[in-house]
Amino acid sequence: MTVEIEQFTCRSDNFGILMRDTATGTVALVDAPEETPILAAIARTGWTPSLLLVTHHHADHVEANLALKERFGLRIVGPKAEAGKIPGIDEEVAGGDTLTFGAQTVRVIDTPGHTAGHVSYHLPDAGVAFTADTLFALGCGRLFEAGPEVMFASLAKLAALPGATKVYCGHEYTLSNARFALSVDPDNAALQARAREIEALRAQDRPTLPTTIAEELATNPFLRAADPGIRRQLGMESGTDAAVFAELRRRKDSF
């Protein structure tokens, strides 16, 4: 069972996602950053959504909720822990819950850190995950509403997904993330090669997503806190993985 995915830019660097289950023709949106580009994607594809999966409450992910609900009669699903901040929410979900999307099962994964109730959505049969502002290509989200130990645990859940899982993130941050990653993991040949690919893609104004879990495990420093090279670079050979992660996030905040 497969899904078709239309990824497109919203606002300045957000990604919008329109997703169609091929078995049933059912269509969903993942987050609603901006109405106009979402409507353009719907017109371009001819896919009319009946479901909106919301990852977290930040305005750049829910701005168009009510307008789209009024236009399409969407069922809006979002994190229970942030339900009071999700405009138009119809169904509250938390980690361990499952949803039906056409012929697909959608697993909800609690991934707090960027916000206190952030969730990610995993479609195991289709081999895709939507991680919004928790896991980025070569990075992770800023810690606005929880500490580093919380985000570290959230990333571990995502890192445990099958390596071939395609990961769709909330923003096009990969080029700046690559530059930071090279500063803390300079001898990583896989990272060096990936950074060159990213430079070429962005020079052509092409997206760097989706990524995969396997690619992130090989190159994303926030998933590599146990790596001896990164630990040497930070001078934290004897630190815990969680402490190394916290130092990486601290450095990225001021990079």
C-alpha positions in Angstrom: 0.0 0.0 0.0 1.4 3.3 -1.0 0.8 7.1 -0.7 1.6 9.9 -3.1 3.0 13.0 -1.6 3.0 16.5 -2.9 5.6 18.6 -0.9 5.6 22.4 -1.5 6.9 25.6 0.1 4.8 27.8 2.3 5.7 31.1 4.0 9.5 31.6 3.7 10.8 28.2 4.6 7.9 26.0 5.8 6.9 22.9 3.9 3.3 22.0 3.2 2.3 18.3 2.7 -0.6 17.0 0.6 -0.9 13.2 0.8 -3.1 10.8 -1.2 -3.7 7.1 -0.3 -3.5 5.4 -3.7 -5.8 2.5 -2.6 -8.8 4.7 -1.7 -8.1 8.2 -3.1 -8.4 9.6 0.4 -6.4 12.8 0.8 -4.8 14.5 3.9 -2.8 17.5 4.8 0.0 17.6 7.3 0.0 20.9 9.0 -1.5 24.1 7.5 1.2 26.8 7.4 -0.5 29.1 4.8 -3.7 28.9 2.9 -2.7 30.2 -0.6 0.1 27.7 -1.4 -2.1 24.9 0.0 -5.0 25.8 -2.3 -2.5 26.0 -5.2 -1.3 22.5 -4.4 -4.8 21.2 -4.2 -5.6 22.8 -7.6 -2.4 21.5 -9.1 -3.0 17.9 -8.0 -6.8 17.7 -8.0 -6.6 16.1 -4.6 -9.3 17.3 -2.2 -8.4 16.8 1.5 -10.7 15.4 4.1 -8.2 15.2 6.9 -5.7 17.6 8.5 -3.0 16.1 10.7 -1.5 18.8 13.0 1.9 18.2 14.7 2.0 21.2 17.1 0.5 24.5 17.9 2.9 27.1 16.5 1.2 29.6 14.2 3.3 28.7 11.2 1.8 25.2 11.3 -1.8 26.0 12.1 -2.5 29.4 10.5 -4.8 28.1 7.8 -6.7 25.5 9.9 -10.0 27.3 10.2 -10.0 28.6 6.6 -9.3 25.1 5.2 -11.9 23.6 7.6 -14.5 26.0 6.4 -13.7 25.4 2.7 -13.3 21.6 2.7 -15.0 20.4 5.9 -11.8 18.9 7.1 -11.5 16.7 10.2 -8.7 18.2 12.2 -6.5 15.9 14.3 -3.9 17.2 16.7 -1.9 16.6 19.9 -4.0 16.1 23.0 -1.5 18.0 25.1 -1.9 21.1 23.0 -5.6 20.8 22.1 -6.5 24.2 23.5 -4.0 25.8 21.1 -5.0 24.0 17.9 -7.7 25.9 16.0 -10.6 23.8 14.9 -9.4 20.6 16.4 -11.9 17.7 16.2 -9.9 14.7 17.5 -7.1 14.7 20.1 -4.3 12.1 19.9 -1.3 11.1 21.9 1.6 8.7 21.5 0.6 5.1 21.0 -2.7 6.1 19.3 -3.4 5.0 15.7 -5.6 6.6 13.0 -7.0 5.3 9.8 -6.2 7.3 6.7 -7.7 5.5 3.7 -6.1 2.1 3.7 -3.2 3.4 5.8 -2.6 3.1 9.5 -1.1 6.2 11.0 0.9 5.8 14.2 1.1 8.8 16.5 4.5 9.3 18.2 4.9 11.7 21.1 7.9 13.8 20.2 8.0 16.8 22.7 10.9 19.2 22.9 10.3 21.9 20.4 6.9 22.3 22.0 5.6 20.4 25.1 3.0 18.4 23.2 4.5 18.0 19.7 3.6 14.7 17.9 5.0 13.0 14.8 3.0 10.8 12.4 4.4 7.5 11.0 2.7 5.5 8.2 4.5 2.1 8.5 3.0 0.5 5.4 3.9 3.4 3.2 7.3 3.9 4.9 7.0 7.6 5.6 7.1 9.8 8.7 6.2 13.4 9.3 8.4 14.9 12.0 7.7 18.6 11.6 9.9 20.6 14.0 11.3 17.7 16.0 13.7 16.0 13.5 15.1 18.1 10.7 17.5 16.9 7.9 20.8 17.2 9.7 19.3 19.0 12.7 16.5 19.1 15.3 14.1 21.8 16.5 14.9 24.5 19.0 13.9 23.7 22.5 11.1 26.2 23.3 8.9 24.3 25.8 11.0 21.4 27.2 14.6 20.6 28.1 17.2 18.8 26.1 16.7 15.5 27.9 13.1 15.5 26.6 14.1 16.2 23.0 16.9 13.6 23.2 14.3 11.0 24.1 12.0 12.1 21.3 14.7 11.8 18.7 15.6 8.4 20.0 12.0 7.2 19.2 12.4 8.5 15.6 15.8 7.1 15.2 14.4 3.7 16.0 12.1 3.7 12.9 13.2 1.5 10.0 16.2 3.0 8.2 14.4 3.2 4.8 11.6 5.4 6.3 11.3 8.6 4.3 11.2 11.6 6.6 9.3 14.8 5.8 10.2 17.8 8.1 8.6 21.1 8.7 11.2 23.5 7.3 14.0 23.9 4.7 16.8 24.4 7.1 19.2 21.8 5.7 21.9 24.0 4.3 22.5 25.8 7.6 22.2 22.6 9.5 24.9 21.0 7.2 27.3 23.8 8.0 26.8 23.3 11.7 27.1 19.6 11.4 30.5 19.9 9.6 31.7 22.1 12.5 31.2 19.3 15.0 31.7 16.3 12.8 34.3 17.4 10.3 35.9 14.0 9.5 32.6 12.3 8.6 33.0 11.4 4.9 29.3 10.7 4.5 28.4 14.1 5.9 31.0 15.8 3.6 29.4 14.2 0.6 25.9 15.0 1.7 26.8 18.7 2.3 28.1 18.9 -1.3 24.8 17.5 -2.6 22.8 20.0 -0.4 24.8 22.9 -1.7 24.1 21.9 -5.3 20.3 21.4 -4.6 19.9 24.8 -2.9 21.9 26.5 -5.6 19.2 25.3 -8.0 16.5 26.3 -5.5 15.5 22.6 -5.1 14.3 21.1 -1.8 16.6 18.9 0.2 13.7 16.8 1.6 12.6 14.1 2.1 15.5 12.5 3.9 15.6 9.0 5.4 16.2 7.7 8.9 19.3 5.8 7.7 20.7 9.0 6.2 20.2 10.9 9.4 21.8 8.2 11.5 24.9 8.5 9.3 25.1 12.3 9.1 22.9 14.1 11.7 25.0 15.0 14.7 21.9 15.2 16.9 21.4 11.5 16.4 25.1 10.7 16.8 25.8 11.8 20.4 27.7 8.5 21.0 30.1 9.0 18.1 33.7 9.2 19.3 34.7 11.8 16.7 31.9 14.2 17.8 32.8 13.7 21.4 36.5 14.5 20.8 35.5 17.6 18.8 33.4 18.8 21.8 35.9 17.6 24.4 33.3 15.4 26.0 34.8 11.9 25.6 33.4 10.8 29.0 30.0 12.6 28.9 26.7 10.9 28.7 24.9 10.8 25.4 22.2 13.1 26.7 24.9 15.6 27.9 26.6 15.5 24.5 23.2 16.2 22.8 22.6 19.1 25.1 25.9 20.7 24.2 25.3 20.2 20.5 21.9 22.0 20.8 23.5 24.8 22.9 26.2 25.3 20.2 23.6 25.2 17.4 21.5 27.9 19.1 24.4 30.4 18.8 26.0 29.1 15.6 
